[in-house]
Amino acid sequence: MTTPSPSSNAIPPPTPAPPGGTLDLHEGMGQLALDKAGLLAEFQALSRPEGQAMRILDTDGAVLRDWQPRPDDRANPEIDRRQLRDLLLGPLDVQWGRGVTHVVPGTRDGVLVHFADGRQETFDLVIGADGAWSRIRPAVSSVTPHYTGVTSVETSLDDVDTRHPDLAWLIGDGSMAVYGVNRALVAQRNSGGHVKVHAQFRAPLDWHTDLDLADVEAVRSSLLALFDGWAAPVLDLLRHGTAFIHRPLYVLPVSHTWTHVPGVTLLGDAAHLMPPLGGGREPRDAGRRRTRRVTRHRPWRPGRDRPRLRGTDVGTGQQVGEDHDGRSGTPREPGPRRSPRRLRPSPAILSTSTIRSPRLHGTVRHRRGPFRQDHR
């Protein structure tokens, strides 16, 4: 990148936007990249292997799964996004607070960047890593994000171990999720006793027309009504939330690509916006890796095997993906919709045991025994 000449205008002080919650870096992927950058040791000092723990509850408080990592398990440790961002930036000179309105590629001196304060500067290379509503993307692509039909309302708990020990016990050391019909509550620990809670539900984009999203108590009451009937300890995640942030979930088409534009490219959500479902990988690369694993197992048998690695594009409704040999599949109309798979206990193990905690205002039940897949 060409460094612009110093300007006499004062640059705003470093006030980076909140970088969000926590994420996990996998061995052989994110951790491998950090190792090659010489940052793995620093990452291991900051990351939380215990954050890999995952607890799944039914809406009545029954524990369906309670997975705890081994003490030496560092396969997918969690780290706060803020900590990871600071680790990656290191000694780089970052100028926070300089909003970009748009870029113009192909000028005589390179890519012309227009800033929100009216200034313009030219660069050799501009990488749009500016998220879902990228101001850089229009320079290479006319595609815009589509609403998925799912909305998330985020709240948080601070100093949870001291101020809300009952919820700290319920959440555990990592994440906790409660899944209902078209609704879910997900809580995830960050460092320093901070917990982020996401209330997720299917709704039209204008679901809040008659609701003032700035009115904390009104939003709280609306969410409690939406999740009415769920176990009281679970609803405490909403009762004790400090503020609420509306986050409708958008995606870009899975097949999104663009024609090369000299000096401009995209990275992250600006390039391949996906729902926050733990994928965390560029879709095409992930498909290629999975294809290699499939084809190494045995050759594909025409007429006998179903096509591999296909799915439905949330943004367009088309079925897309890759064939058995890694070639891009042609979008096709979606077929009849199948019922979702559900985990159900077998009839022989419907008995439950009860876990009681003197600090928990309620009861959490644990269903014993294996579960079977119900394909009905």
QUIVENWO-V39719 format. One record per residue. N is the residue number from 1. PHI is phi in whole degrees, 0 to 359 (none if undefined). NEAR is the number of other ideal C-beta (glycine too) atoms within 12 Angstrom. Layout:
n: <N N>
phi: <PHI PHI>
near: <NEAR NEAR>
This chain:
n: <1 2 3 4 5 6 7 8 9 10 11 12 13 14 15 16 17 18 19 20 21 22 23 24 25 26 27 28 29 30 31 32 33 34 35 36 37 38 39 40 41 42 43 44 45 46 47 48 49 50 51 52 53 54 55 56 57 58 59 60 61 62 63 64 65 66 67 68 69 70 71 72 73 74 75 76 77 78 79 80 81 82 83 84 85 86 87 88 89 90 91 92 93 94 95 96 97 98 99 100 101 102 103 104 105 106 107 108 109 110 111 112 113 114 115 116 117 118 119 120 121 122 123 124 125 126 127 128 129 130 131 132 133 134 135 136 137 138 139 140 141 142 143 144 145 146 147 148 149 150 151 152 153 154 155 156 157 158 159 160 161 162 163 164 165 166 167 168 169 170 171 172 173 174 175 176 177 178 179 180 181 182 183 184 185 186 187 188 189 190 191 192 193 194 195 196 197 198 199 200 201 202 203 204 205 206 207 208 209 210 211 212 213 214 215 216 217 218 219 220 221 222 223 224 225 226 227 228 229 230 231 232 233 234 235 236 237 238 239 240 241 242 243 244 245 246 247 248 249 250 251 252 253 254 255 256 257 258 259 260 261 262 263 264 265 266 267 268 269 270 271 272 273 274 275 276 277 278 279 280 281 282 283 284 285 286 287 288 289 290 291 292 293 294 295 296 297 298 299 300 301 302 303 304 305 306 307 308 309 310 311 312 313 314 315 316 317 318 319 320 321 322 323 324 325 326 327 328 329 330 331 332 333 334 335 336 337 338 339 340 341 342 343 344 345 346 347 348 349 350 351 352 353 354 355 356 357 358 359 360 361 362 363 364 365 366 367 368 369 370 371 372 373 374 375 376>
phi: <none 282 281 291 292 302 250 284 286 290 268 305 295 296 226 296 292 304 276 93 271 243 215 248 247 272 298 79 230 299 293 296 297 295 297 293 272 75 244 296 298 293 298 297 289 264 286 236 300 294 290 287 300 221 237 242 242 277 294 268 95 288 279 271 205 220 264 241 288 291 303 259 278 237 293 220 295 269 211 295 300 300 295 293 300 296 294 287 288 50 273 297 274 254 255 282 81 259 293 257 267 191 232 235 281 81 282 299 259 128 261 270 254 262 263 295 275 96 282 227 218 252 227 286 220 239 251 278 245 252 81 303 257 304 275 269 306 302 288 236 208 265 289 237 296 244 289 278 92 242 244 238 245 262 223 209 234 251 50 296 293 267 274 223 298 294 287 300 294 293 287 83 271 233 238 224 226 235 246 240 278 61 214 203 237 233 239 222 287 248 284 69 75 268 233 259 239 237 267 242 199 278 194 295 298 261 302 260 307 263 234 276 294 276 270 302 291 293 295 300 297 296 291 297 291 295 259 301 98 284 303 303 299 290 291 298 300 273 297 258 297 273 202 229 239 278 227 297 267 245 219 262 304 302 275 298 220 210 285 304 242 305 89 223 210 235 214 70 299 298 263 216 298 227 297 281 248 87 292 64 225 298 303 293 296 297 297 295 297 293 298 299 294 293 289 288 292 193 296 287 248 304 82 241 256 281 303 261 59 255 203 258 287 299 287 247 82 276 272 225 151 228 281 298 260 90 281 300 278 280 305 222 294 294 275 302 280 266 293 292 286 234 271 230 290 292 304 283 231 283 292 234 249 244 257 244 229 297 264 265 277 147 233 245 259 242 277 272 93 287 244 242 280 254 262 288>
near: <16 16 13 23 10 11 16 7 15 12 19 16 11 15 13 18 14 16 21 27 33 35 34 36 37 25 22 16 22 29 27 15 20 28 18 12 18 13 26 23 14 20 32 20 16 29 34 33 28 27 34 34 30 29 32 30 38 31 26 23 34 33 30 30 25 26 21 18 24 12 11 10 20 26 20 30 35 36 39 30 28 23 29 33 22 21 29 25 19 15 8 13 13 18 26 17 17 28 20 34 21 23 34 26 29 17 21 10 17 24 33 27 37 25 24 15 19 12 22 23 29 25 28 20 21 37 25 34 22 28 24 30 19 36 27 36 36 25 34 30 27 12 27 19 29 26 24 32 22 28 35 32 39 34 33 34 34 24 18 34 22 15 18 30 21 28 39 29 25 42 42 32 32 32 41 39 35 38 26 26 16 16 30 34 44 35 46 39 37 35 27 19 21 30 40 40 45 37 41 33 31 21 26 14 18 13 23 24 11 10 24 16 25 13 15 22 19 17 29 29 20 28 38 27 18 29 32 17 17 31 27 24 37 45 35 36 43 38 27 31 33 25 22 33 24 27 26 29 32 28 32 36 29 36 28 30 20 25 12 13 23 17 28 37 27 33 21 25 29 33 33 36 35 31 31 29 19 20 23 22 24 22 31 24 18 25 31 23 21 24 27 18 16 23 22 12 14 11 12 22 13 11 7 10 16 15 27 25 30 25 27 23 29 28 27 23 21 22 24 30 30 31 24 28 20 24 18 21 25 15 20 18 13 17 13 7 9 10 10 13 12 17 20 19 24 16 10 11 16 15 15 20 16 17 23 17 19 9 18 25 23 25 23 36 26 24 28 20 18 14 21 16 14 14 11 10>
